């Protein structure tokens, strides 16, 4: 079939079904072989199952593999065998002591963190207490000012009545506006 008349899928199939470069073993004709022998060998290669071809690929040594095998032999020779004489009788006590030391170190770390958290919380509470006390002091000053204004108004009314001035229906002055409560600091666990 002409190359130009093949469909896209036919050309794609040929590309996908073609062997990868370097995976095909090229047979070199020997002096006593005939062209029929070559086609027979090619047919045998094509008749191999996929599994056999995969096994061949996997069993083919990789380049540089001989270096790795030499190193592997060196590692095996340098491996030291541990015998019962090399292990102390109280090995588990040593492991237990290391484990307990690890846990104690973690416990100390937690205690330090909690102490820092408590110090931060105590500072937050002190700041909150100072702001609240300052707010209450302002409220108290306003209350005193309001009471002083009422006392002055009452005294003024009493003086006006003593002077014979009619003060019926008089209204005391309005109370001063109380300040808004302070904005409390945000607690340390929020930030």
C-alpha positions in Angstrom: 0.0 0.0 0.0 1.3 3.5 -0.8 2.6 5.4 2.2 0.5 8.5 1.2 -2.7 6.6 1.0 -2.5 5.1 4.6 -4.8 6.6 7.1 -3.6 8.3 10.2 -4.5 5.3 12.4 -2.7 2.9 10.1 0.5 5.0 10.3 0.1 5.3 14.1 -0.4 1.6 14.4 2.8 0.9 12.4 4.7 3.4 14.7 3.4 1.8 17.9 3.9 -1.8 16.7 7.4 -1.2 15.4 10.2 -2.4 17.8 12.0 0.2 19.8 15.5 1.1 18.5 18.1 -1.1 20.1 15.6 -3.8 21.2 15.9 -5.8 18.0 18.7 -8.3 17.6 20.1 -8.1 14.1 21.1 -11.5 12.8 24.3 -11.6 10.9 24.2 -14.2 8.1 26.9 -16.8 8.6 28.9 -18.4 5.8 26.9 -21.6 5.8 23.4 -20.1 6.2 20.9 -19.5 3.5 18.4 -16.6 3.1 15.7 -19.1 4.0 17.4 -19.7 7.4 17.3 -16.0 8.1 13.6 -15.7 7.4 13.0 -18.8 9.6 15.0 -17.1 12.5 12.9 -13.9 12.0 9.7 -15.9 12.1 11.0 -17.7 15.3 11.7 -14.3 16.8 8.2 -13.0 15.9 6.7 -16.2 17.2 8.1 -15.6 20.7 5.5 -14.6 23.1 5.5 -11.2 24.8 6.4 -12.8 28.1 9.5 -14.4 26.6 10.6 -11.0 25.1 10.1 -9.3 28.4 12.1 -11.9 30.2 14.9 -11.5 27.7 14.9 -7.7 28.3 14.9 -8.1 32.0 17.7 -10.7 32.0 20.0 -8.7 29.8 22.7 -7.2 32.0 22.8 -3.4 32.2 25.9 -1.5 31.3 28.1 -1.0 34.3 26.4 -3.8 36.2 29.8 -5.5 36.8 30.9 -2.5 38.9 27.8 -2.8 41.1 28.3 -6.6 41.6 31.9 -5.9 42.8 30.6 -3.4 45.3 27.9 -5.7 46.5 30.5 -8.4 47.1 32.6 -5.8 49.1 29.6 -5.0 51.2 28.9 -8.6 52.0 32.5 -9.1 53.0 32.5 -6.1 55.3 29.3 -7.1 57.1 30.0 -8.0 60.7 27.9 -10.7 62.3 26.6 -10.0 65.8 26.7 -12.9 68.2 25.1 -13.4 71.6 28.5 -12.5 73.2 28.3 -9.1 71.6 24.9 -8.3 73.2 24.8 -7.4 76.8 22.4 -9.3 79.1 20.7 -6.0 80.1 20.2 -4.6 76.6 16.6 -4.0 77.3 17.5 -1.9 80.3 19.7 0.3 78.2 16.9 0.7 75.6 14.4 1.5 78.4 16.7 4.1 79.9 17.1 5.8 76.5 13.3 5.8 76.1 12.7 7.2 79.5 15.3 9.9 79.0 13.5 10.8 75.7 10.1 11.0 77.5 11.6 13.1 80.3 13.0 15.5 77.8 9.6 15.8 76.1 8.0 16.3 79.5 10.4 19.1 80.4 9.7 20.8 77.0 6.0 20.6 77.7 6.5 22.1 81.2 8.5 25.0 79.7 5.8 25.6 77.1 3.0 25.6 79.7 4.9 27.9 82.0 5.4 30.3 79.1 1.7 30.1 78.2 0.8 30.7 81.9 3.1 33.8 82.0 1.6 35.1 78.8 -1.9 34.5 80.2 -1.1 36.2 83.5 0.2 39.2 81.6 -3.0 39.3 79.5 -5.1 39.1 82.7 -3.1 41.9 84.3 -3.5 44.1 81.3 -7.2 43.4 81.1 -7.5 44.2 84.9 -5.7 47.5 84.4 -7.9 48.5 81.5 -11.1 47.5 83.4 -10.0 49.4 86.5 -9.2 52.5 84.4 -12.7 52.2 82.8 -14.4 51.9 86.2 -12.4 54.9 87.5 -13.7 57.0 84.6 -17.2 55.8 85.3 -16.8 56.8 88.9 -15.5 60.2 87.9 -18.6 60.7 85.7 -20.9 59.5 88.5 -19.3 62.0 90.9 -19.7 64.8 88.3 -23.4 63.8 87.8 -24.0 63.8 91.5 -22.2 67.1 91.9 -24.3 68.6 89.1 -27.5 67.3 90.8 -26.4 68.7 94.2 -25.6 72.1 92.6 -29.0 72.1 90.8 -30.8 71.3 94.0 -28.9 74.0 95.9 -29.7 76.4 93.1 -33.4 75.5 93.3 -33.4 75.9 97.0 -31.7 79.3 96.8 -34.3 80.4 94.1 -37.2 79.2 96.3 -35.7 81.1 99.3 -35.5 84.2 97.2 -39.2 83.8 96.2 -38.7 82.7 92.7 -41.2 80.1 91.4 -39.2 77.0 90.2 -42.1 74.5 89.6 -41.5 72.0 86.7 -37.8 72.5 86.6 -35.9 69.6 85.4 -32.5 68.5 86.6 -29.6 68.7 84.1 -29.0 65.6 82.0 -26.5 63.1 83.2 -23.1 63.1 81.5 -22.7 60.5 78.8 -20.8 57.5 80.2 -17.7 56.4 78.2 -17.7 53.3 76.2 -16.1 50.3 77.8 -12.4 50.0 76.8 -11.5 47.6 74.0 -10.0 44.8 75.9 -6.7 43.2 74.6 -7.0 40.1 72.6 -6.1 37.0 74.6 -2.7 35.4 73.7 -4.3 32.2 72.4 -6.2 34.2 69.7 -3.2 35.8 68.1 
